[in-house]
Amino acid sequence: MTLDRLENALAELNPDDGDIETAELVVREDVLVKLFALGPGAELDTHEHADSTNVFHIVSGTVTVIQDDGDGETEAAIDAPGVILHDRGVAHGARNETDEVVAFTASLCPLPS
C-alpha cells in the first residue's frame, strides 16, 4: 500500500490534447485538494472562489497560470515545482501551452459551500 495519493492519481490520468482530467485527492469539511491534468492545449477557464483561498502546486511540466484581481489579467509560465497563491475573490485559471501533459493540484480552504 502506498500513502501517496498524488502518485496513484497521476498514474491514472492521461488526458488527450485539449482535454482536462481531474481527481479528488482530499475532501474534508474544511479543505479540498484536487488534481488537474491538462493535455496539450487544454485550458481551465478563469473562475473565482469568493469564500476560499486557492493554492496551485505545479507538480509536473510548465503551467501557464492566469490571475485577474480586477486591475487586469496577469499570466506567467510556472515550472514544477511551483506554488501559486490565489487570494479569495481573485479570478484565476490555467493553460497548457506545451506538447506534454502537465499537472497541478488546487487546494481550497475552507471548502466552498
ZIZI-V936738 format. One line per field, one symbol per residue. ss: DSSP state (A for helix, B for strand, O for the rest). phi: phi as a letter, one per 20 degrees, with the letter a starting at -180 (. if undefined). burial: b if it has 9 or more other ideal C-beta (glycine too) atoms within 8 Angstrom, else e. A space follows every 50 residues. Layout:
ss = ???
phi = ???
burial = ???
This chain:
ss = OOOOAAAAAAAAOOOOOOOBBBBBBBBBOOBBBBBBBBOOOOBBBBBOOO OOBBBBBBBBOBBBBBBBOOOOBBBBBBBOOBBBBBOOOOBBBBBOOOOO OBBBBBBBBOOOO
phi = .deeffgffgfeebffgndcdcbeebccfdbcccedddfgnfcegfbccf dceccedfdbncdeddcbendpeccbedefebccedfgnefbabbddded fdbbdcddbfgfe
burial = eeeeebebbbeebebeeebbbbbbbeeeeebbbbbbbbbbebbbebeebe ebbbbbbbbebbbbbbbbeeeeeeeebbebebebebeeebbbbbbbeeee bbbbbbbbbebee
